Amino acid sequence: MADGIQGGEGTRSSSRFRFYALLALALAPLVLALILGGFWVFDRTPVWVYWGIGLVFLIVIDFAYAFAVGAVIVSIPLLVLLRRRGATERGLLLCLSIAFSAFMAEGVSAFLLAREDRTAVLPAGGRYATRDWTESRLPGSLAGIDLPMEFPREADDGKIVVTMVGESSAAGIPYDRWLSIASVVAWRLEEEVPEKKFIHQIVARSGSTLELQSNELKTMRRRPDVLIVYCGHNEFSARIDHARDLNYYADALDPNPWEVAFERSTGWSYFHALVRRNVAKCRIAIPPPANGYRAAVDSPAYTEAEYARVLDDFKLRLDAIASYAERLGALLVLIAPPANDSGFDPNRSYLPATTTRAERRAFGYELDEARRLEATDPDAAIERYRALVDRQPGFASTHYRLARLLEARGEWAEVYEHDLRARDADGYPMRCLTAFQQAYRETAARHDCIYIDGQEYFHRLGVNGLLDDSLFHDGMHPSLRGQLALAQAVLRGLHARRAFGWRADAPTPTLDPIECIRHFGIDPNVWRYLCLWGIMFYDRTSWATYDPGRRSVKRWAFVAAADKIEAGAAPESVGLPNIGEPEPIPIVPYGAPYSLKSLAVP
């Protein structure tokens, strides 16, 4: 009997084993197909789709968090009033658990936000930020900055240190892996004054403002002998969230009450603010729709008071750094930052705050009509744009679009002026504005320094006097020609002073682009990398403007150039003015020193 039972169990075990073995054999191809299919889908799905999934996830989390916190607030008094044994205790325990989790989430979020915002000058206002701004968020007194007069590496090794202060352009981006203005200057100085040794140190950081750089000076390891200051592009974009929308127009001060209620009910939450900031990052990574995320008639991201405060702070810090260079005994070089005025359109265009909603809508219609005429009747489009500029001279887009039509006609002087006005009227500036360039001129007049007026210097160097892609790699970072041009201007300023024992009979220094390319190892792989950088730049800035079409064209031009170089084409043959060996830089005036104590520049 026992043997029969054991035999039956063995038969059933054998049957189950055969069943699972057959099931595994049957499912194996399906599982393998699912794995391979997953890789196939992942490989062929654009990256922005994953950012889109993350965007949806964050929005769901944000609303779920708000619902949970709201439910706790409503439920606790109801449970207390209910007083039903068992249910009340369990409900209160659940509410307290959710409240404790929310408290922890708020604490961590507050810490993360504080880390990001501790150096911010402006409040990172949201959609319903008011025209007022918080005094405590503004820069502290300059008197508290204690810059070093002694340095960790002050060994008397005879090396002369060229130090670069500024943001990404000063750091050499996108060439920073190979060269920068400071490294080119140090290399050439060693050739011109061979009996001395020159090195460079980079204090400049990508995304820095002059406020950040004034603190970064504390990190210098060596005493600077030459201190080059080249900073000013990030004074607004590094401080203001790209999604910031003020109640700028007078008739917009009473927005939708439901939206206001939502903002006010969630405004206390650090967790909500952190999620919204990451939502903004996801939206940046998703390609914009045909008409971008912004409106044709937009609003500025800053108030007049904030603009004035940032500008005043910039002037004070620039003067403080110049005074610091004098105390150190360093040769001061001020470079007023130029930017790609002709090749990079403004981000936001806006009308005076007093214009009504109907006036803004009518102006938008007229703007669309002028845009439609550009391809079919450019002369008529020019006349429309001129009328719009005369009526609203502070609207950036009309200046820029008019400039492009005039450029096709060859009216270079007027093109240059409209490009400047478009840049300075940008409601979300990513380039150094004229008022900040003027701060360099005023500081140079008060200090013994070498002054390089980047705007006027590049105006003289540019094709037909324009600051465009021949001098810039993207919106503000100089191309190789632009980098070498600024380095050559610094060398000329040092030569004029006969600095470091430069021979009096030495010729005015110039830079040979071919020699520089060879010395710093700029090969086809580097040029392809630079194309990839251009793609990334235009990907990351397309969100900021109403019409991303021009930036999209430049992005695809870099894509095509990268593919050609990878296929073996010479970088000079890809058709981009900022890729490949540049033309030599001619000797033109770059901005004489304003101080009477300085020597004249040839």
Summary of the structure (lengths in Angstrom):
residues: 602
radius of gyration: 30.4
end to end distance: 116.3
largest distance: 119.0
contacts: 1896
relative contact order: 0.10
helix: 58%
strand: 6%
